[in-house]
Amino acid sequence: MKLVTRFEAATLSTPELYGLRKEAFIAFTAAPRGSQERREALVTMQTIEDELATRAPGL
């Protein structure tokens, strides 16, 4: 899983962010404990959550 930066997350649409969050979660659960891949997936999920929190909720 590629690490997603705050700037990259800001350029993605909300549906794209939800899809990427799902991919990051799957990568997190598949990676071995303590691995770099697991840490990167966790950071990516947090970055996506932070970006989604800054957006106005949909109707």
Backbone as JSON Lines, residues from 0, in Angstrom:
{"i":0,"aa":"M","n":[0.85,-1.18,0.0],"ca":[0.0,0.0,0.0],"c":[0.89,1.22,0.0]}
{"i":1,"aa":"K","n":[0.63,2.11,-0.94],"ca":[1.36,3.37,-1.03],"c":[0.85,4.32,0.04]}
{"i":2,"aa":"L","n":[1.76,4.98,0.69],"ca":[1.4,5.96,1.71],"c":[0.75,7.16,1.03]}
{"i":3,"aa":"V","n":[-0.43,7.56,1.5],"ca":[-1.16,8.69,0.94],"c":[-0.92,9.91,1.82]}
{"i":4,"aa":"T","n":[-0.48,11.0,1.2],"ca":[-0.23,12.22,1.95],"c":[-1.51,13.04,2.08]}
{"i":5,"aa":"R","n":[-1.47,14.01,2.95],"ca":[-2.61,14.91,3.15],"c":[-2.95,15.65,1.86]}
{"i":6,"aa":"F","n":[-1.9,16.03,1.11],"ca":[-2.11,16.76,-0.14],"c":[-2.76,15.88,-1.19]}
{"i":7,"aa":"E","n":[-2.36,14.62,-1.27],"ca":[-2.98,13.69,-2.21],"c":[-4.44,13.44,-1.83]}
{"i":8,"aa":"A","n":[-4.69,13.28,-0.56],"ca":[-6.06,13.03,-0.09],"c":[-6.97,14.2,-0.43]}
{"i":9,"aa":"A","n":[-6.45,15.41,-0.36],"ca":[-7.26,16.59,-0.63],"c":[-7.68,16.68,-2.09]}
{"i":10,"aa":"T","n":[-6.94,16.03,-2.98],"ca":[-7.27,16.09,-4.41],"c":[-8.29,15.03,-4.82]}
{"i":11,"aa":"L","n":[-8.59,14.1,-3.93],"ca":[-9.51,13.01,-4.27],"c":[-10.94,13.35,-3.89]}
{"i":12,"aa":"S","n":[-11.87,12.78,-4.62],"ca":[-13.29,12.98,-4.3],"c":[-13.64,12.15,-3.06]}
{"i":13,"aa":"T","n":[-14.76,12.46,-2.46],"ca":[-15.2,11.71,-1.27],"c":[-15.4,10.23,-1.57]}
{"i":14,"aa":"P","n":[-16.06,9.86,-2.67],"ca":[-16.19,8.42,-2.97],"c":[-14.82,7.74,-3.17]}
{"i":15,"aa":"E","n":[-13.9,8.46,-3.8],"ca":[-12.56,7.91,-3.98],"c":[-11.87,7.68,-2.64]}
{"i":16,"aa":"L","n":[-12.06,8.61,-1.71],"ca":[-11.47,8.46,-0.38],"c":[-12.04,7.26,0.35]}
{"i":17,"aa":"Y","n":[-13.35,7.05,0.25],"ca":[-13.95,5.88,0.9],"c":[-13.41,4.59,0.31]}
{"i":18,"aa":"G","n":[-13.24,4.55,-1.01],"ca":[-12.68,3.37,-1.65],"c":[-11.24,3.12,-1.24]}
{"i":19,"aa":"L","n":[-10.46,4.19,-1.16],"ca":[-9.07,4.07,-0.76],"c":[-8.95,3.65,0.71]}
{"i":20,"aa":"R","n":[-9.88,4.15,1.54],"ca":[-9.87,3.75,2.95],"c":[-10.13,2.25,3.08]}
{"i":21,"aa":"K","n":[-11.02,1.74,2.25],"ca":[-11.3,0.3,2.26],"c":[-10.05,-0.48,1.85]}
{"i":22,"aa":"E","n":[-9.36,-0.03,0.8],"ca":[-8.13,-0.68,0.36],"c":[-7.06,-0.64,1.45]}
{"i":23,"aa":"A","n":[-6.95,0.49,2.14],"ca":[-5.97,0.62,3.21],"c":[-6.3,-0.32,4.37]}
{"i":24,"aa":"F","n":[-7.57,-0.47,4.67],"ca":[-7.98,-1.36,5.75],"c":[-7.63,-2.81,5.41]}
{"i":25,"aa":"I","n":[-7.9,-3.19,4.17],"ca":[-7.57,-4.55,3.74],"c":[-6.06,-4.77,3.79]}
{"i":26,"aa":"A","n":[-5.29,-3.78,3.34],"ca":[-3.83,-3.89,3.39],"c":[-3.35,-3.98,4.83]}
{"i":27,"aa":"F","n":[-3.97,-3.22,5.72],"ca":[-3.6,-3.25,7.13],"c":[-3.83,-4.63,7.74]}
{"i":28,"aa":"T","n":[-4.98,-5.21,7.45],"ca":[-5.3,-6.51,8.05],"c":[-4.46,-7.63,7.45]}
{"i":29,"aa":"A","n":[-4.01,-7.47,6.2],"ca":[-3.22,-8.51,5.54],"c":[-1.73,-8.44,5.9]}
{"i":30,"aa":"A","n":[-1.26,-7.29,6.31],"ca":[0.18,-7.12,6.59],"c":[0.57,-7.75,7.93]}
{"i":31,"aa":"P","n":[1.79,-8.24,8.01],"ca":[2.26,-8.81,9.27],"c":[2.37,-7.74,10.37]}
{"i":32,"aa":"R","n":[2.13,-8.16,11.6],"ca":[2.25,-7.23,12.73],"c":[3.64,-6.61,12.79]}
{"i":33,"aa":"G","n":[3.68,-5.31,13.04],"ca":[4.95,-4.61,13.19],"c":[5.66,-4.28,11.89]}
{"i":34,"aa":"S","n":[5.06,-4.61,10.75],"ca":[5.71,-4.37,9.46],"c":[5.53,-2.92,9.02]}
{"i":35,"aa":"Q","n":[6.39,-2.5,8.12],"ca":[6.3,-1.15,7.56],"c":[5.01,-1.0,6.77]}
{"i":36,"aa":"E","n":[4.59,-2.06,6.07],"ca":[3.36,-2.01,5.29],"c":[2.16,-1.75,6.19]}
{"i":37,"aa":"R","n":[2.15,-2.37,7.35],"ca":[1.04,-2.19,8.29],"c":[1.01,-0.76,8.82]}
{"i":38,"aa":"R","n":[2.18,-0.22,9.15],"ca":[2.25,1.16,9.64],"c":[1.79,2.15,8.57]}
{"i":39,"aa":"E","n":[2.22,1.92,7.33],"ca":[1.83,2.82,6.24],"c":[0.32,2.77,5.98]}
{"i":40,"aa":"A","n":[-0.25,1.58,6.05],"ca":[-1.7,1.46,5.86],"c":[-2.45,2.18,6.97]}
{"i":41,"aa":"L","n":[-1.96,2.06,8.21],"ca":[-2.59,2.73,9.34],"c":[-2.51,4.25,9.19]}
{"i":42,"aa":"V","n":[-1.35,4.76,8.8],"ca":[-1.18,6.2,8.6],"c":[-2.07,6.68,7.46]}
{"i":43,"aa":"T","n":[-2.18,5.88,6.41],"ca":[-3.04,6.24,5.28],"c":[-4.49,6.33,5.72]}
{"i":44,"aa":"M","n":[-4.94,5.35,6.52],"ca":[-6.32,5.4,7.01],"c":[-6.56,6.65,7.86]}
{"i":45,"aa":"Q","n":[-5.59,7.01,8.69],"ca":[-5.74,8.21,9.52],"c":[-5.78,9.47,8.67]}
{"i":46,"aa":"T","n":[-4.94,9.52,7.66],"ca":[-4.92,10.68,6.75],"c":[-6.27,10.83,6.05]}
{"i":47,"aa":"I","n":[-6.82,9.71,5.6],"ca":[-8.11,9.75,4.92],"c":[-9.21,10.18,5.88]}
{"i":48,"aa":"E","n":[-9.19,9.65,7.09],"ca":[-10.19,10.05,8.09],"c":[-10.1,11.54,8.39]}
{"i":49,"aa":"D","n":[-8.89,12.06,8.5],"ca":[-8.7,13.49,8.76],"c":[-9.26,14.33,7.62]}
{"i":50,"aa":"E","n":[-9.0,13.9,6.39],"ca":[-9.51,14.64,5.22],"c":[-11.03,14.58,5.17]}
{"i":51,"aa":"L","n":[-11.61,13.41,5.42],"ca":[-13.07,13.29,5.4],"c":[-13.71,14.15,6.49]}
{"i":52,"aa":"A","n":[-13.04,14.3,7.62],"ca":[-13.58,15.1,8.72],"c":[-13.61,16.58,8.38]}
{"i":53,"aa":"T","n":[-12.76,17.02,7.45],"ca":[-12.74,18.44,7.09],"c":[-13.81,18.8,6.08]}
{"i":54,"aa":"R","n":[-14.4,17.79,5.47],"ca":[-15.41,18.04,4.43],"c":[-16.79,18.15,5.04]}
{"i":55,"aa":"A","n":[-17.62,18.96,4.41],"ca":[-19.01,19.11,4.87],"c":[-19.76,17.81,4.62]}
{"i":56,"aa":"P","n":[-20.61,17.42,5.55],"ca":[-21.4,16.2,5.32],"c":[-22.36,16.37,4.15]}
{"i":57,"aa":"G","n":[-22.59,15.28,3.43],"ca":[-23.5,15.31,2.29],"c":[-24.96,15.32,2.76]}
{"i":58,"aa":"L","n":[-25.8,15.68,1.86],"ca":[-27.23,15.72,2.16],"c":[-27.85,14.36,2.02]}
